[in-house]
Amino acid sequence: MKKVYLDHASTTYLIPEVIEAMKPYYDNVYGNPSSIHQEGRKAKYALYEARKKIADILNCQPTEIFFTGGGTESCNLAILGVASVFNDKKLKFKPHIITSRIEHSAVLKPCQKLEKEGFEITYLPVNRDGIVSVPDLEKAIKPETILISIMYANNEIGTIQPIQEIGGLIKTKNQKLKNKIIFHTDACQAAGFLDLDAQKLGVNLLTLNASKIYGPKGVGLLFIREGTPISPIILGGGQENGLRSGTENLAGIIGLAKALELAQKSRIKESQRLKKLRDYLIIGIEKRIPKVILNGDAKERLPNNANISILDIEGEAALLWLDKYGIFASTGSACDSKSLEPSHVILALGRPYEYAHGSLRFTLGKRTKKEDIDYLLKVLPVIVKKLRTISPIKVKI
């Protein structure tokens, strides 16, 4: 059976160059980077080289790169680590955090936790295309605002946020405010497609992980601008300059560095290729299937993302049928796939529940070819027709 993988926003496969780069660090360079003997020093040097390679890509200092166990941990460290500092200060005011309604749960759940602990959280709305309004964000800022966390590109609908503009706004605000606002962005989906220059973006904290860019799972990083107040959330041996204890996953870190290097080197050419395929897919679906809605901005979106609501069907049922034909896609974030609740991202666009339940996310990648899209365009209309004949849902547009 033909197999077509269109779930790259969920995770990617390891590419050969990354596998080759990682191999020596499983059985040759195997020492603990904290050990002072030869094997430890070799590992420590490899760790430094990986850190430096990533720092060059992000246009920052190697000392500003901190390795973690993935994107979720990095987001948790950014949100909870900053909040912990302000908790420890025993402030006379109620600390305020701003985020958006379409963030990944790795940001939303730490914010909800802090809300229960007495922090004030503002969840900014987005427009119908999934974009945060910079004027709305500016209005939400208070003297008590300590942190703003807005994702660079959305994992479900692929919309790209005006991070550089927000960074400029915060810089201007910080010149007037007594309490300096810290700016975090979750850039996990942006890597390989967008510019990751931390200086241009104006961020204090930036989250990345390897599993979205053809690197290994279980490894990520947090860029922390020098001077940013933050406390560890994992305590132990004091690795990563005391901010993330635990013996470093050296092979994984080498894989992350190599994957990021390759992804950023090919991002312009690959983005152009994927954009053509993405548009071909969207237009093809709209031509072949009536009552479909594109979710997210048509232009300000990742080149590999097509999120479409197909009305009068259940997205989960469509996924099961697609799987039967060897086509692997998603209804939204893989992290929330066990939940039967409709996507909070689609609902935040102002779409009805029926739109959210009928949403399908197709995310393209390195191995995606035109014949894969043609196969999907042949199979999907048949599935939709079959499901609509048995569906009790009849939505009026």
TORKOL-4160 file (C-alpha; in steps of 0.2 Angstrom, whole numbers, padded with zeros to 4 digits, m for minus):
397
<pt num="1" X="0000" Y="0000" Z="0000"/>
<pt num="2" X="0006" Y="0017" Z="m0004"/>
<pt num="3" X="0011" Y="0028" Z="0011"/>
<pt num="4" X="0010" Y="0047" Z="0012"/>
<pt num="5" X="0015" Y="0055" Z="0028"/>
<pt num="6" X="0007" Y="0073" Z="0029"/>
<pt num="7" X="0009" Y="0075" Z="0048"/>
<pt num="8" X="0026" Y="0084" Z="0049"/>
<pt num="9" X="0020" Y="0097" Z="0061"/>
<pt num="10" X="0017" Y="0083" Z="0074"/>
<pt num="11" X="0034" Y="0075" Z="0071"/>
<pt num="12" X="0047" Y="0072" Z="0058"/>
<pt num="13" X="0058" Y="0057" Z="0054"/>
<pt num="14" X="0077" Y="0057" Z="0056"/>
<pt num="15" X="0086" Y="0061" Z="0040"/>
<pt num="16" X="0102" Y="0052" Z="0036"/>
<pt num="17" X="0114" Y="0067" Z="0039"/>
<pt num="18" X="0108" Y="0069" Z="0056"/>
<pt num="19" X="0109" Y="0050" Z="0060"/>
<pt num="20" X="0127" Y="0050" Z="0054"/>
<pt num="21" X="0131" Y="0065" Z="0065"/>
<pt num="22" X="0124" Y="0057" Z="0080"/>
<pt num="23" X="0132" Y="0039" Z="0078"/>
<pt num="24" X="0149" Y="0043" Z="0086"/>
<pt num="25" X="0141" Y="0049" Z="0102"/>
<pt num="26" X="0132" Y="0033" Z="0106"/>
<pt num="27" X="0148" Y="0022" Z="0107"/>
<pt num="28" X="0163" Y="0032" Z="0103"/>
<pt num="29" X="0162" Y="0048" Z="0113"/>
<pt num="30" X="0152" Y="0042" Z="0127"/>
<pt num="31" X="0158" Y="0051" Z="0142"/>
<pt num="32" X="0149" Y="0062" Z="0154"/>
<pt num="33" X="0153" Y="0080" Z="0150"/>
<pt num="34" X="0154" Y="0084" Z="0168"/>
<pt num="35" X="0168" Y="0072" Z="0171"/>
<pt num="36" X="0186" Y="0078" Z="0170"/>
<pt num="37" X="0194" Y="0063" Z="0163"/>
<pt num="38" X="0198" Y="0061" Z="0144"/>
<pt num="39" X="0182" Y="0054" Z="0139"/>
<pt num="40" X="0172" Y="0067" Z="0149"/>
<pt num="41" X="0183" Y="0081" Z="0141"/>
<pt num="42" X="0179" Y="0074" Z="0123"/>
<pt num="43" X="0161" Y="0075" Z="0127"/>
<pt num="44" X="0162" Y="0092" Z="0135"/>
<pt num="45" X="0171" Y="0099" Z="0119"/>
<pt num="46" X="0157" Y="0091" Z="0108"/>
<pt num="47" X="0144" Y="0099" Z="0118"/>
<pt num="48" X="0152" Y="0116" Z="0117"/>
<pt num="49" X="0154" Y="0114" Z="0098"/>
<pt num="50" X="0135" Y="0110" Z="0096"/>
<pt num="51" X="0131" Y="0125" Z="0107"/>
<pt num="52" X="0142" Y="0136" Z="0097"/>
<pt num="53" X="0134" Y="0130" Z="0080"/>
<pt num="54" X="0117" Y="0134" Z="0087"/>
<pt num="55" X="0122" Y="0151" Z="0094"/>
<pt num="56" X="0129" Y="0156" Z="0077"/>
<pt num="57" X="0112" Y="0152" Z="0069"/>
<pt num="58" X="0102" Y="0162" Z="0082"/>
<pt num="59" X="0115" Y="0176" Z="0082"/>
<pt num="60" X="0118" Y="0175" Z="0101"/>
<pt num="61" X="0132" Y="0169" Z="0113"/>
<pt num="62" X="0135" Y="0151" Z="0116"/>
<pt num="63" X="0132" Y="0154" Z="0135"/>
<pt num="64" X="0114" Y="0160" Z="0130"/>
<pt num="65" X="0109" Y="0142" Z="0124"/>
<pt num="66" X="0102" Y="0130" Z="0136"/>
<pt num="67" X="0098" Y="0112" Z="0131"/>
<pt num="68" X="0082" Y="0104" Z="0138"/>
<pt num="69" X="0072" Y="0088" Z="0135"/>
<pt num="70" X="0061" Y="0096" Z="0122"/>
<pt num="71" X="0050" Y="0110" Z="0117"/>
<pt num="72" X="0037" Y="0107" Z="0131"/>
<pt num="73" X="0051" Y="0108" Z="0144"/>
<pt num="74" X="0058" Y="0123" Z="0136"/>
<pt num="75" X="0041" Y="0132" Z="0136"/>
<pt num="76" X="0038" Y="0127" Z="0154"/>
<pt num="77" X="0056" Y="0133" Z="0159"/>
<pt num="78" X="0052" Y="0150" Z="0151"/>
<pt num="79" X="0035" Y="0153" Z="0159"/>
<pt num="80" X="0037" Y="0145" Z="0176"/>
<pt num="81" X="0056" Y="0149" Z="0177"/>
<pt num="82" X="0052" Y="0168" Z="0175"/>
<pt num="83" X="0037" Y="0167" Z="0186"/>
<pt num="84" X="0047" Y="0159" Z="0200"/>
<pt num="85" X="0059" Y="0174" Z="0201"/>
<pt num="86" X="0044" Y="0186" Z="0204"/>
<pt num="87" X="0036" Y="0174" Z="0216"/>
<pt num="88" X="0052" Y="0174" Z="0226"/>
<pt num="89" X="0053" Y="0193" Z="0227"/>
<pt num="90" X="0037" Y="0194" Z="0237"/>
<pt num="91" X="0030" Y="0208" Z="0226"/>
<pt num="92" X="0017" Y="0220" Z="0232"/>
<pt num="93" X="0008" Y="0219" Z="0216"/>
<pt num="94" X="0000" Y="0205" Z="0206"/>
<pt num="95" X="0012" Y="0199" Z="0192"/>
<pt num="96" X="0003" Y="0200" Z="0175"/>
<pt num="97" X="0007" Y="0188" Z="0160"/>
<pt num="98" X="0001" Y="0191" Z="0142"/>
<pt num="99" X="m0001" Y="0176" Z="0130"/>
<pt num="100" X="m0013" Y="0172" Z="0116"/>
<pt num="101" X="m0028" Y="0160" Z="0115"/>
<pt num="102" X="m0020" Y="0149" Z="0101"/>
<pt num="103" X="m0004" Y="0145" Z="0110"/>
<pt num="104" X="0002" Y="0127" Z="0112"/>
<pt num="105" X="m0003" Y="0118" Z="0128"/>
<pt num="106" X="0015" Y="0119" Z="0133"/>
<pt num="107" X="0012" Y="0138" Z="0136"/>
<pt num="108" X="m0006" Y="0138" Z="0140"/>
<pt num="109" X="m0006" Y="0125" Z="0154"/>
<pt num="110" X="0009" Y="0133" Z="0164"/>
<pt num="111" X="m0001" Y="0150" Z="0162"/>
<pt num="112" X="m0017" Y="0141" Z="0169"/>
<pt num="113" X="m0006" Y="0134" Z="0183"/>
<pt num="114" X="0000" Y="0152" Z="0188"/>
<pt num="115" X="m0017" Y="0159" Z="0186"/>
<pt num="116" X="m0022" Y="0147" Z="0200"/>
<pt num="117" X="m0007" Y="0153" Z="0211"/>
<pt num="118" X="m0012" Y="0171" Z="0210"/>
<pt num="119" X="m0005" Y="0178" Z="0194"/>
<pt num="120" X="m0015" Y="0188" Z="0182"/>
<pt num="121" X="m0016" Y="0181" Z="0164"/>
<pt num="122" X="m0022" Y="0190" Z="0149"/>
<pt num="123" X="m0027" Y="0178" Z="0134"/>
<pt num="124" X="m0026" Y="0189" Z="0119"/>
<pt num="125" X="m0039" Y="0185" Z="0105"/>
<pt num="126" X="m0034" Y="0183" Z="0087"/>
<pt num="127" X="m0043" Y="0189" Z="0071"/>
<pt num="128" X="m0052" Y="0177" Z="0060"/>
<pt num="129" X="m0036" Y="0173" Z="0051"/>
<pt num="130" X="m0027" Y="0168" Z="0067"/>
<pt num="131" X="m0016" Y="0184" Z="0069"/>
<pt num="132" X="m0013" Y="0193" Z="0086"/>
<pt num="133" X="m0016" Y="0212" Z="0085"/>
<pt num="134" X="m0001" Y="0222" Z="0090"/>
<pt num="135" X="m0012" Y="0237" Z="0095"/>
<pt num="136" X="m0022" Y="0225" Z="0106"/>
<pt num="137" X="m0007" Y="0218" Z="0114"/>
<pt num="138" X="m0001" Y="0236" Z="0118"/>
<pt num="139" X="m0017" Y="0240" Z="0126"/>
<pt num="140" X="m0016" Y="0224" Z="0137"/>
<pt num="141" X="0001" Y="0229" Z="0144"/>
<pt num="142" X="0001" Y="0235" Z="0162"/>
<pt num="143" X="0014" Y="0242" Z="0174"/>
<pt num="144" X="0012" Y="0224" Z="0182"/>
<pt num="145" X="0016" Y="0215" Z="0166"/>
<pt num="146" X="0031" Y="0204" Z="0168"/>
<pt num="147" X="0031" Y="0192" Z="0154"/>
<pt num="148" X="0023" Y="0191" Z="0136"/>
<pt num="149" X="0023" Y="0174" Z="0127"/>
<pt num="150" X="0017" Y="0174" Z="0109"/>
<pt num="151" X="0021" Y="0159" Z="0097"/>
<pt num="152" X="0031" Y="0163" Z="0081"/>
<pt num="153" X="0021" Y="0151" Z="0070"/>
<pt num="154" X="0005" Y="0141" Z="0076"/>
<pt num="155" X="0007" Y="0122" Z="0076"/>
<pt num="156" X="m0011" Y="0119" Z="0070"/>
<pt num="157" X="m0015" Y="0132" Z="0057"/>
<pt num="158" X="0002" Y="0138" Z="0053"/>
<pt num="159" X="m0001" Y="0157" Z="0055"/>
<pt num="160" X="0015" Y="0167" Z="0057"/>
<pt num="161" X="0014" Y="0181" Z="0071"/>
<pt num="162" X="0022" Y="0198" Z="0070"/>
<pt num="163" X="0036" Y="0193" Z="0082"/>
<pt num="164" X="0048" Y="0206" Z="0077"/>
<pt num="165" X="0035" Y="0220" Z="0078"/>
<pt num="166" X="0030" Y="0214" Z="0095"/>
<pt num="167" X="0049" Y="0214" Z="0100"/>
<pt num="168" X="0051" Y="0232" Z="0095"/>
<pt num="169" X="0035" Y="0237" Z="0104"/>
<pt num="170" X="0041" Y="0228" Z="0120"/>
<pt num="171" X="0058" Y="0237" Z="0119"/>
<pt num="172" X="0050" Y="0254" Z="0118"/>
<pt num="173" X="0039" Y="0250" Z="0132"/>
<pt num="174" X="0053" Y="0244" Z="0143"/>
<pt num="175" X="0061" Y="0261" Z="0141"/>
<pt num="176" X="0047" Y="0268" Z="0151"/>
<pt num="177" X="0042" Y="0255" Z="0163"/>
<pt num="178" X="0050" Y="0252" Z="0180"/>
<pt num="179" X="0048" Y="0233" Z="0178"/>
<pt num="180" X="0055" Y="0227" Z="0162"/>
<pt num="181" X="0044" Y="0215" Z="0152"/>
<pt num="182" X="0052" Y="0198" Z="0147"/>
<pt num="183" X="0047" Y="0192" Z="0129"/>
<pt num="184" X="0046" Y="0173" Z="0125"/>
<pt num="185" X="0042" Y="0165" Z="0109"/>
<pt num="186" X="0038" Y="0147" Z="0105"/>
<pt num="187" X="0048" Y="0145" Z="0088"/>
<pt num="188" X="0046" Y="0126" Z="0087"/>
<pt num="189" X="0036" Y="0126" Z="0071"/>
<pt num="190" X="0046" Y="0141" Z="0064"/>
<pt num="191" X="0063" Y="0132" Z="0063"/>
<pt num="192" X="0067" Y="0128" Z="0045"/>
<pt num="193" X="0055" Y="0141" Z="0038"/>
<pt num="194" X="0058" Y="0157" Z="0046"/>
<pt num="195" X="0073" Y="0168" Z="0052"/>
<pt num="196" X="0078" Y="0163" Z="0070"/>
<pt num="197" X="0090" Y="0179" Z="0073"/>
<pt num="198" X="0086" Y="0182" Z="0091"/>
<pt num="199" X="0093" Y="0200" Z="0089"/>
<pt num="200" X="0081" Y="0204" Z="0075"/>
<pt num="201" X="0066" Y="0196" Z="0084"/>
<pt num="202" X="0069" Y="0206" Z="0100"/>
<pt num="203" X="0066" Y="0191" Z="0111"/>
<pt num="204" X="0073" Y="0187" Z="0128"/>
<pt num="205" X="0068" Y="0169" Z="0127"/>
<pt num="206" X="0065" Y="0157" Z="0112"/>
<pt num="207" X="0060" Y="0139" Z="0112"/>
<pt num="208" X="0066" Y="0126" Z="0099"/>
<pt num="209" X="0065" Y="0107" Z="0098"/>
<pt num="210" X="0073" Y="0094" Z="0086"/>
<pt num="211" X="0058" Y="0083" Z="0082"/>
<pt num="212" X="0050" Y="0096" Z="0070"/>
<pt num="213" X="0066" Y="0098" Z="0060"/>
<pt num="214" X="0071" Y="0080" Z="0056"/>
<pt num="215" X="0081" Y="0078" Z="0072"/>
<pt num="216" X="0079" Y="0066" Z="0087"/>
<pt num="217" X="0064" Y="0067" Z="0099"/>
<pt num="218" X="0067" Y="0071" Z="0117"/>
<pt num="219" X="0079" Y="0086" Z="0115"/>
<pt num="220" X="0076" Y="0105" Z="0114"/>
<pt num="221" X="0083" Y="0121" Z="0119"/>
<pt num="222" X="0079" Y="0138" Z="0126"/>
<pt num="223" X="0088" Y="0153" Z="0121"/>
<pt num="224" X="0090" Y="0164" Z="0137"/>
<pt num="225" X="0096" Y="0182" Z="0134"/>
<pt num="226" X="0110" Y="0186" Z="0146"/>
<pt num="227" X="0103" Y="0196" Z="0161"/>
<pt num="228" X="0085" Y="0188" Z="0159"/>
<pt num="229" X="0079" Y="0184" Z="0177"/>
<pt num="230" X="0074" Y="0165" Z="0177"/>
<pt num="231" X="0075" Y="0151" Z="0190"/>
<pt num="232" X="0077" Y="0132" Z="0186"/>
<pt num="233" X="0062" Y="0121" Z="0187"/>
<pt num="234" X="0073" Y="0105" Z="0187"/>
<pt num="235" X="0085" Y="0103" Z="0202"/>
<pt num="236" X="0100" Y="0092" Z="0203"/>
<pt num="237" X="0118" Y="0092" Z="0198"/>
<pt num="238" X="0118" Y="0109" Z="0191"/>
<pt num="239" X="0121" Y="0106" Z="0173"/>
<pt num="240" X="0117" Y="0119" Z="0160"/>
<pt num="241" X="0124" Y="0133" Z="0171"/>
<pt num="242" X="0112" Y="0128" Z="0185"/>
<pt num="243" X="0097" Y="0130" Z="0174"/>
<pt num="244" X="0093" Y="0112" Z="0169"/>
<pt num="245" X="0100" Y="0098" Z="0179"/>
<pt num="246" X="0103" Y="0081" Z="0172"/>
<pt num="247" X="0117" Y="0073" Z="0162"/>
<pt num="248" X="0116" Y="0080" Z="0145"/>
<pt num="249" X="0109" Y="0070" Z="0130"/>
<pt num="250" X="0124" Y="0072" Z="0120"/>
<pt num="251" X="0119" Y="0062" Z="0105"/>
<pt num="252" X="0103" Y="0071" Z="0105"/>
<pt num="253" X="0111" Y="0088" Z="0106"/>
<pt num="254" X="0122" Y="0084" Z="0092"/>
<pt num="255" X="0107" Y="0079" Z="0082"/>
<pt num="256" X="0098" Y="0095" Z="0086"/>
<pt num="257" X="0113" Y="0105" Z="0081"/>
<pt num="258" X="0115" Y="0096" Z="0064"/>
<pt num="259" X="0096" Y="0096" Z="0060"/>
<pt num="260" X="0095" Y="0115" Z="0064"/>
<pt num="261" X="0110" Y="0119" Z="0053"/>
<pt num="262" X="0103" Y="0109" Z="0039"/>
<pt num="263" X="0085" Y="0116" Z="0041"/>
<pt num="264" X="0091" Y="0134" Z="0041"/>
<pt num="265" X="0103" Y="0132" Z="0027"/>
<pt num="266" X="0090" Y="0125" Z="0015"/>
<pt num="267" X="0075" Y="0135" Z="0022"/>
<pt num="268" X="0072" Y="0147" Z="0008"/>
<pt num="269" X="0073" Y="0134" Z="m0006"/>
<pt num="270" X="0063" Y="0121" Z="0003"/>
<pt num="271" X="0050" Y="0134" Z="0008"/>
<pt num="272" X="0048" Y="0139" Z="m0010"/>
<pt num="273" X="0045" Y="0120" Z="m0015"/>
<pt num="274" X="0033" Y="0117" Z="m0001"/>
<pt num="275" X="0023" Y="0132" Z="m0004"/>
<pt num="276" X="0019" Y="0127" Z="m0022"/>
<pt num="277" X="0014" Y="0110" Z="m0016"/>
<pt num="278" X="0004" Y="0117" Z="m0002"/>
<pt num="279" X="m0006" Y="0129" Z="m0013"/>
<pt num="280" X="m0008" Y="0115" Z="m0026"/>
<pt num="281" X="m0016" Y="0104" Z="m0012"/>
<pt num="282" X="m0027" Y="0118" Z="m0005"/>
<pt num="283" X="m0034" Y="0123" Z="m0022"/>
<pt num="284" X="m0036" Y="0105" Z="m0027"/>
<pt num="285" X="m0047" Y="0102" Z="m0011"/>
<pt num="286" X="m0057" Y="0117" Z="m0014"/>
<pt num="287" X="m0060" Y="0112" Z="m0032"/>
<pt num="288" X="m0065" Y="0094" Z="m0028"/>
<pt num="289" X="m0075" Y="0096" Z="m0012"/>
<pt num="290" X="m0089" Y="0108" Z="m0008"/>
<pt num="291" X="m0091" Y="0116" Z="0009"/>
<pt num="292" X="m0073" Y="0118" Z="0014"/>
<pt num="293" X="m0065" Y="0132" Z="0024"/>
<pt num="294" X="m0046" Y="0136" Z="0025"/>
<pt num="295" X="m0041" Y="0140" Z="0043"/>
<pt num="296" X="m0028" Y="0153" Z="0046"/>
<pt num="297" X="m0021" Y="0167" Z="0035"/>
<pt num="298" X="m0019" Y="0163" Z="0017"/>
<pt num="299" X="m0002" Y="0172" Z="0015"/>
<pt num="300" X="0005" Y="0174" Z="0033"/>
<pt num="301" X="0007" Y="0155" Z="0036"/>
<pt num="302" X="0020" Y="0142" Z="0035"/>
<pt num="303" X="0024" Y="0135" Z="0018"/>
<pt num="304" X="0020" Y="0117" Z="0023"/>
<pt num="305" X="0004" Y="0120" Z="0032"/>
<pt num="306" X="m0014" Y="0117" Z="0025"/>
<pt num="307" X="m0028" Y="0116" Z="0039"/>
<pt num="308" X="m0045" Y="0114" Z="0031"/>
<pt num="309" X="m0062" Y="0112" Z="0039"/>
<pt num="310" X="m0073" Y="0100" Z="0029"/>
<pt num="311" X="m0090" Y="0103" Z="0034"/>
<pt num="312" X="m0103" Y="0090" Z="0038"/>
<pt num="313" X="m0090" Y="0077" Z="0043"/>
<pt num="314" X="m0081" Y="0072" Z="0059"/>
<pt num="315" X="m0062" Y="0075" Z="0057"/>
<pt num="316" X="m0057" Y="0060" Z="0067"/>
<pt num="317" X="m0068" Y="0048" Z="0055"/>
<pt num="318" X="m0059" Y="0056" Z="0040"/>
<pt num="319" X="m0042" Y="0052" Z="0048"/>
<pt num="320" X="m0046" Y="0034" Z="0051"/>
<pt num="321" X="m0052" Y="0032" Z="0033"/>
<pt num="322" X="m0036" Y="0041" Z="0027"/>
<pt num="323" X="m0026" Y="0030" Z="0037"/>
<pt num="324" X="m0034" Y="0015" Z="0029"/>
<pt num="325" X="m0028" Y="0022" Z="0012"/>
<pt num="326" X="m0010" Y="0025" Z="0019"/>
<pt num="327" X="m0012" Y="0043" Z="0021"/>
<pt num="328" X="m0006" Y="0050" Z="0038"/>
<pt num="329" X="m0013" Y="0067" Z="0044"/>
<pt num="330" X="m0020" Y="0076" Z="0059"/>
<pt num="331" X="m0035" Y="0085" Z="0066"/>
<pt num="332" X="m0023" Y="0097" Z="0076"/>
<pt num="333" X="m0010" Y="0096" Z="0089"/>
<pt num="334" X="m0004" Y="0078" Z="0092"/>
<pt num="335" X="m0001" Y="0082" Z="0110"/>
<pt num="336" X="m0020" Y="0084" Z="0112"/>
<pt num="337" X="m0025" Y="0070" Z="0100"/>
<pt num="338" X="m0032" Y="0060" Z="0115"/>
<pt num="339" X="m0045" Y="0073" Z="0119"/>
<pt num="340" X="m0062" Y="0073" Z="0110"/>
<pt num="341" X="m0063" Y="0092" Z="0113"/>
<pt num="342" X="m0063" Y="0103" Z="0097"/>
<pt num="343" X="m0047" Y="0112" Z="0093"/>
<pt num="344" X="m0046" Y="0128" Z="0104"/>
<pt num="345" X="m0036" Y="0136" Z="0090"/>
<pt num="346" X="m0050" Y="0134" Z="0077"/>
<pt num="347" X="m0063" Y="0140" Z="0090"/>
<pt num="348" X="m0052" Y="0155" Z="0094"/>
<pt num="349" X="m0054" Y="0160" Z="0075"/>
<pt num="350" X="m0073" Y="0162" Z="0079"/>
<pt num="351" X="m0077" Y="0146" Z="0070"/>
<pt num="352" X="m0092" Y="0136" Z="0076"/>
<pt num="353" X="m0089" Y="0119" Z="0085"/>
<pt num="354" X="m0094" Y="0110" Z="0069"/>
<pt num="355" X="m0080" Y="0119" Z="0059"/>
<pt num="356" X="m0068" Y="0113" Z="0073"/>
<pt num="357" X="m0074" Y="0095" Z="0073"/>
<pt num="358" X="m0072" Y="0094" Z="0054"/>
<pt num="359" X="m0054" Y="0101" Z="0053"/>
<pt num="360" X="m0040" Y="0092" Z="0045"/>
<pt num="361" X="m0022" Y="0097" Z="0046"/>
<pt num="362" X="m0010" Y="0092" Z="0032"/>
<pt num="363" X="0008" Y="0097" Z="0035"/>
<pt num="364" X="0021" Y="0093" Z="0021"/>
<pt num="365" X="0039" Y="0089" Z="0022"/>
<pt num="366" X="0056" Y="0084" Z="0014"/>
<pt num="367" X="0049" Y="0068" Z="0006"/>
<pt num="368" X="0032" Y="0075" Z="0000"/>
<pt num="369" X="0031" Y="0075" Z="m0019"/>
<pt num="370" X="0017" Y="0080" Z="m0031"/>
<pt num="371" X="0011" Y="0062" Z="m0033"/>
<pt num="372" X="0008" Y="0061" Z="m0015"/>
<pt num="373" X="m0004" Y="0076" Z="m0016"/>
<pt num="374" X="m0012" Y="0069" Z="m0031"/>
<pt num="375" X="m0015" Y="0053" Z="m0022"/>
<pt num="376" X="m0023" Y="0063" Z="m0007"/>
<pt num="377" X="m0034" Y="0073" Z="m0020"/>
<pt num="378" X="m0040" Y="0056" Z="m0027"/>
<pt num="379" X="m0044" Y="0048" Z="m0011"/>
<pt num="380" X="m0051" Y="0062" Z="0000"/>
<pt num="381" X="m0066" Y="0067" Z="m0010"/>
<pt num="382" X="m0072" Y="0049" Z="m0010"/>
<pt num="383" X="m0070" Y="0048" Z="0009"/>
<pt num="384" X="m0079" Y="0064" Z="0011"/>
<pt num="385" X="m0094" Y="0059" Z="0000"/>
<pt num="386" X="m0095" Y="0042" Z="0010"/>
<pt num="387" X="m0095" Y="0051" Z="0027"/>
<pt num="388" X="m0107" Y="0064" Z="0022"/>
<pt num="389" X="m0120" Y="0051" Z="0017"/>
<pt num="390" X="m0120" Y="0044" Z="0034"/>
<pt num="391" X="m0117" Y="0061" Z="0044"/>
<pt num="392" X="m0132" Y="0069" Z="0054"/>
<pt num="393" X="m0122" Y="0086" Z="0053"/>
<pt num="394" X="m0128" Y="0098" Z="0040"/>
<pt num="395" X="m0120" Y="0115" Z="0042"/>
<pt num="396" X="m0126" Y="0130" Z="0033"/>
<pt num="397" X="m0112" Y="0142" Z="0027"/>
